[in-house]
Amino acid sequence: MSLILRTATRYLMPLLLLFSVFLLFRGHNKPGGGFIAGLVAAAAFSLFAIANDVRAARALVRVEPQTLLGAGLLLALMSGLLASFGGGDFLTGVWGDVHLPLVGELALGTPLFFDIGVYFVVIGVALMDVFTLAEETVAEETELLNADKKERRR
């Protein structure tokens, strides 16, 4: 792998992940949200996988993509059901105030948790695809190299 790409990835990855969190939290009132933020985060991990290898990228994520996908679906579903438990319609926004020290009152609502669920789903699906394709490519390349070595021995 390229030394330049690995070095650039080391600096780009934290910036991309920070930008994805910015897009996630900005998405309620302005363009952004869980989908595009998840794509940016998945792109950061995909870049890392290209610069290093898939095993290193899987170790960096620390969670299987399928687990992220399932957790995101569950979080999005629960955020939608919360209004139903209170007698409202499914996916109706429910808001509450939370007091945080140093910050003060903060209004939190179910749309934020829905967006976080979408964020995890998009990261999970994208990384599952990228990692699977990269692993298959590596396996095919290894198989071709082994076949070539056998041919040379004959």
PEURKA-V427942 format. One record per residue. N is the residue number from 1. SS is DSSP state (@ for helix, = for strand, . for the rest). PHI is phi in degrees with one decimal (999 if undefined). PSI is psi as a letter, one per 40 degrees, with the letter a starting at -180 (NA if undefined). Layout:
BEGIN
N;SS;PHI;PSI, N;SS;PHI;PSI
END
This chain:
BEGIN
1;.;999;i, 2;.;-74.8;h, 3;@;-64.2;d, 4;@;-64.2;d, 5;@;-65.4;d, 6;@;-62.2;d, 7;@;-67.5;d, 8;@;-64.0;d, 9;@;-63.9;d, 10;@;-58.8;d, 11;@;-90.4;d, 12;@;-76.6;d, 13;@;-59.2;d, 14;@;-61.2;d, 15;@;-66.4;d, 16;@;-64.5;d, 17;@;-67.7;d, 18;@;-64.4;d, 19;@;-63.7;d, 20;@;-66.1;d, 21;@;-67.1;d, 22;@;-59.2;d, 23;@;-63.2;d, 24;@;-62.4;d, 25;@;-78.9;d, 26;@;-80.1;d, 27;.;-66.9;e, 28;.;-72.9;d, 29;.;-108.8;e, 30;.;-138.0;i, 31;.;-57.6;i, 32;.;139.6;a, 33;.;123.5;a, 34;@;-64.4;d, 35;@;-68.6;d, 36;@;-67.0;d, 37;@;-64.8;d, 38;@;-64.1;d, 39;@;-65.0;d, 40;@;-66.1;d, 41;@;-64.7;d, 42;@;-64.3;d, 43;@;-63.5;d, 44;@;-63.3;d, 45;@;-69.4;d, 46;@;-66.4;d, 47;@;-60.1;d, 48;@;-62.9;d, 49;@;-65.0;d, 50;@;-70.3;d, 51;@;-71.2;d, 52;.;-112.5;b, 53;.;-159.9;i, 54;@;-66.2;d, 55;@;-60.5;d, 56;@;-66.0;d, 57;@;-68.1;d, 58;@;-62.2;d, 59;@;-66.9;d, 60;@;-68.8;d, 61;@;-68.1;d, 62;.;70.9;e, 63;.;-130.8;i, 64;.;-63.9;i, 65;@;-56.5;d, 66;@;-63.8;d, 67;@;-67.8;d, 68;@;-60.7;d, 69;@;-60.9;d, 70;@;-64.5;d, 71;@;-65.1;d, 72;@;-65.8;d, 73;@;-62.2;d, 74;@;-64.2;d, 75;@;-64.5;d, 76;@;-64.9;d, 77;@;-64.1;d, 78;@;-65.1;d, 79;@;-67.7;d, 80;@;-75.8;d, 81;@;-77.8;d, 82;@;-56.7;d, 83;@;-68.1;d, 84;@;-63.2;d, 85;@;-66.1;d, 86;.;-91.5;e, 87;.;94.1;e, 88;.;-91.3;a, 89;.;-84.4;i, 90;.;-59.8;h, 91;.;67.9;e, 92;.;-78.4;h, 93;.;-67.0;h, 94;.;-118.7;h, 95;=;-119.3;i, 96;=;-149.2;i, 97;=;-98.4;h, 98;=;-123.9;h, 99;=;-94.6;h, 100;=;-114.2;h, 101;.;-62.0;i, 102;.;74.3;d, 103;.;-105.2;d, 104;=;99.5;a, 105;=;-76.1;h, 106;=;-133.4;h, 107;=;-85.7;h, 108;=;-114.2;i, 109;=;-138.7;i, 110;@;-64.9;d, 111;@;-58.7;d, 112;@;-63.6;d, 113;@;-69.0;d, 114;@;-63.3;d, 115;@;-62.0;d, 116;@;-64.8;d, 117;@;-62.0;d, 118;@;-61.8;d, 119;@;-55.3;d, 120;@;-66.4;d, 121;@;-63.3;d, 122;@;-64.5;d, 123;@;-61.4;d, 124;@;-60.9;d, 125;@;-65.3;d, 126;@;-63.1;d, 127;@;-69.8;d, 128;@;-60.6;d, 129;@;-64.9;d, 130;@;-63.2;d, 131;@;-64.4;d, 132;@;-64.5;d, 133;@;-64.2;d, 134;@;-65.6;d, 135;@;-66.2;d, 136;@;-66.5;d, 137;@;-64.6;d, 138;@;-63.5;d, 139;@;-63.6;d, 140;@;-65.5;d, 141;@;-63.6;d, 142;@;-64.6;d, 143;@;-63.0;d, 144;@;-65.5;d, 145;@;-63.9;d, 146;@;-64.5;d, 147;@;-66.0;d, 148;@;-66.9;d, 149;@;-65.2;d, 150;@;-64.3;d, 151;@;-63.7;d, 152;@;-67.4;d, 153;@;-70.5;d, 154;.;-75.5;NA
END
